[in-house]
Amino acid sequence: MADLETIGSPALWTITVAALAVLLTVDFILTRRPHHVRMREAVGWSVFYLVLPLIFGGYVWVVFGSGVAVEFYTGYMVEKSLSVDNLFVFMLLLSSFAVPDALAQRVLLFGIIGALALRAVFIALGAAVLQSGTWAFLLFGAILIVAAGKIVKEARGGHAREVDISSMRTVRLLRRLMPVTDDYRGTHLVVREGGRRALTPLALAVVAVFATDIVFAVDSVPAVYGVTQDPFLVFATNAFALLGLRALYFVLLDVLMRLRHLNHGLGLILAFIGAKLVLHWAHGVWAWVPEIPTPLSLGVIVAILVIVTITSVVADRRTPLPAGH
């Protein structure tokens, strides 16, 4: 099979990765001194990270055409909606580890860096799989449909999502290998105590976030490959969706628990993209099988997100969550 077509020239890859490194460095400097994140600060950075993909998409539109730009915006919408689910799990992890409010942004930043690194690996693997044959579209479609079924089943069952720290193998392994301090020591991951090195609870929280990043990457990368087969666009959509998560977390902290139907929507989106991939595979085998155009995909994804947001708001007004939830 021929190499996947990509708009990502070596120069564009270099500029994108360099810009990403600069933004992450700035984020790291900002979180160097723990502090409570005020809403004004969080909203400002959230807006900044929402404007960036709009500008980049405009650049893609002018240089590479409207079709490629629509693929980018659609992939970005998919990744951004899935990243909100990331935030929900991050919130549960931070609560389970009793991470101090001032240190939350540092944990989130490490989580974002880990997610970016893992997505890069999965994107490369996905590109390699796609080059091996059209059967890969059927495989990715099946993965997404199975994941969608699991998400919708849990959502319909009304099971509250929980994080059991004691069941995480990585956390248990770390506790066996090294001692862990009883309290947080600022932004330090490792400290010297009693003449030997010891991990802080912050290190365990970061490792737990990394572990969940792996799970999210398994669903996320095939989902965006269902929108575009361009590895550069897949990486760009993931990067832009993940960059603003730290700030968005503090904006949506009180809202996340009230988006009751978010998982229903995410399940529908994954199932839709899974079906799109299966149809794409089938079209390559039987030309009469229709394909789902990218503009239609964008419309369906936006519609699903709008509907589940509205139904969540209505449900919350009818039966508000108990205090503390």
N, C-alpha and C positions, 0 to 999 in steps of 0.2 A: 504494500500500500504506500502511496506517495506521502511525503512529509506533510504534516499539517501546515496549512497556510497561516501566516501570522503577520500582524502589522508591527510586531516588536523587533525593530532593527537593533543591532548591538548598541547603537548610540541611545535609542529610546529606552532600552533596558537599563543602561548605565545611568541615565538621568533619573529614571524612576526609582531605582534602588538607592541612588545617592540622596534623592529628596526624601525618601522614606527613612533613611538612616538619620538625616538631619532632624526630621520631625520627632523621631523616637528619642534622639539625644536631648532635644528641647524638653520633651515630656519627662525624661529621666531627671534633668536638672530641676524642673519644676516640682518634682516629687521628692527631691533630695532632703528637704526639710519637711517633716510631717506637719500637716495643718488641716484644719477643718475646711472642707470645700464648700464655699457659699454658693447659693443658687445662681447668683449673677455670674460668677466665674464659670460654673458648669455650663450655663446657657451660652455664654460667649464662645467657649471652646467648641460646644456642640454645633453652633451655627457655622463656625469656621470650618469644621470638618464636614459639614453638609454642603458648603459652598464649593469646597475643593473638587469633589467629583462632578459637580455641575460644570465647573470651568473646564475640567479635563474632558468631559463628554463633549463640550462645545468645540474643543480643540480637535477631538477625534472626528466630529461631524464635518468640520471645515477641511481637514487634511485627508480623511479616508472615506468620507461620505456618510449619508444619513443611515444607511443600513448597518454599518459597523457601530455607529453611535447608538442606535436603538438596541443593538446587542449589548453594548456596555451598560446602558441605563437599565435594561431588563435584568442583566446579571447582577447589577448593583442592588436593585430592589430585592431580588431573591436573597442575596447575601446579607443585606441589612435586616431583613425580616428574620432570618435565621439567627443573626447576631443578637437580637433582642432575647431570644431563647437562651443564648449564652449568658446574657446578663442575669437572667432569672436564676440560673444554676450558680453563677458567681455569687449572687446575693445569698443563696442558701449556704454556700461554702463559707463565706465571710461570717455569717451568723453562727455556723457550727463551730468555727474556730475562735469565735468571740474576738475577731480582729478589731482593734481599736479604730474608731472612725478616722483618726488622723493617718492611719496606716493603710486604709482601704485602697487609696489610689495607687500606692506602691504595689500592692498585690495585683490589682487590676492591670497595671502596666506590665508586670512580669507575665501575666496571663496573655496579654495581647502579643507580646514578643514571642512567647512560646507558640501561640496560635499561628502567627505569621510564618514561623520557621516550619511548623508541621504542615501548613497549607502548601508551602513551597515544595516540600517533599512529595506530598500527595498529588500536586498539580503535575510535577515531572513524571510521576508514575502513571497518572491518568493519561498524559500525552503519549507515553510509551505504549500503553494498552490500546489506545485509539488507533495508533499506527499499525497495530498487529492485525486489525481486521474490523469489519463492521459489527461483528458479534459483540464488541465492547459496548456498543450503544444498548444492546439488549441486556447485557450484564448491569450497566449503570442504571437502566430503567428498572430492572428487577430490584436492585438495592434500594432505590428510592421508594418504590411501591411498598416494599416490606417495611421500610422505616416509617412511611406514612401510616400504614395500618397499625403499627405499634403505638404511634403517637395518638392517633384518633381513638384507639381502644382505651388507652389510659385516660384520655380526656373525657370520653363518654362514661367511663366507670367512676368518674368523680374522685379519682385517687389524687390526693395532694402529693406533689413532688417533694421528695425528701432526699437528704444526703446523709448517708451513714458513713461517718469518718472511719469507724472501726473496721468496716468491710473493705476499705481501700488497701490493696496489696502494697502499693508503693509506700503508703504512710506507715503500714505495719513493718515493712522492711527497714525503713529509715529508723524507726524506733528501736529495732533490734541492733542495727549497726552502730548507732551513736546515741548518746544520752540527749535528752531534750530538756531545756530549761522550763521552769514553771511559769515564767512570765515573759512578756515581750521585751525586747531590748532595742527599742527604736527601730531603725530600718535594717539592723544587723540580721543576717541569716545564720551566721555562725559566730559564736563567742568562745572565749577560753574561761572555763570554770573548773575549779578544783584541780588545776594543772593539766587539764585535757580539753580538747575541743568539744563543744556541745552545740546542737542545733537549737534554734529558737522556734517557737510556735509559728512565727512568720515563714520560716523555711518549709514547714509542713504544709501550711496553707498554699504556698506557691507551688509545691509539688502536686498537691491535690488539684489545683487549677490546671496545671500542665496535663494531668491525667485525663481530665474532662475535655481538654482541647483535642485530644486524640479522637474521642468519640464524636465530637462535633465535626471534625475534618472529614470523617468517613461519609457523612451525609452531605456536607457542604460542597465539597469539590465535585462530586458527580452531579449535584444539582445545577451548578453553574455551567458545567460542561453540557448540560441539557439545553442551555441557552446559546452558547457559543463554543466552538471547538478551537478557538484561538488561545493558546497557552498564555500569551501576554495579557489578553483581556481577562482571562480567568484570574490571573495573579492580581491584576489591577483592581478588579471588582472586590476581591477578597481583602486587599490592602486598604482600600478606601472604606470598606464596611467596618473593618476592625479598628482603624486608627482612632475613630471618635468614640469608641466604647467606654473609655475611662470617664470622659466628661458626661456622656449620655447616661451612664449608670446613676450619677447623682441627680440628674434631671428627672429620671424615671423611677427613682427609688420608691416613691410612694404610689406610683402608678402601676408598676409591674404586677403586684399582687392582685390588682383589680382588672387586669386584662384576662378575664376568666376564659374567654374563647380563643385566646391566642393560639393555643396548641391545636385547636380544631382547624384554624386557618392555616397553620404551618403544615399540618397533615395534608390538607387539601392541596396546598401549593406543591409539596413534594410528590403527591400522587399525580398531579397534573403534569409536572415536568417529567416524571417517570413515564407516563403515557406518551408524552411528546417524544422521548427517546426511543421507546418501543416502536412508535409509528415511523420515526426516522429510519430505524433499522429495517422495518418491514418495507418501506418505500424503496430501499436499496435492493430488496429481493423481488418485490412485486411493484412495478412502477405505478400501478393503478391505486395503490394505497395512499391516501392523502397525508400531507404533513401539516403540522401546526406552525403557521408563520410567526416570526418573533414579535411583530407588533401586536398580534392577537394575544400572545403570551404575556406581554407587558400589561395589556388591558385586563386580562383575567387575574393576574397577580395583584394589581392595584385594587381591583374590585373586591377580591377576597379580603385584603387587609382592611379596606374601608368598612366592609360589612361586619367583620369580627370585632372591629373597634366599636362600631355603633351598638352591636348587640351586647358587648361587654358593658358599655356605659349604661344601657337600659337595664340589664340584669343587676348591676350594682345599685342602681337607684331603687329598684324594686325590693331587693334583699341585700342591704349593705353588709359588708364583711364585719365580723366582730372586731372590737378594738384590739390592737396589737397584731392584726393580720395584715 
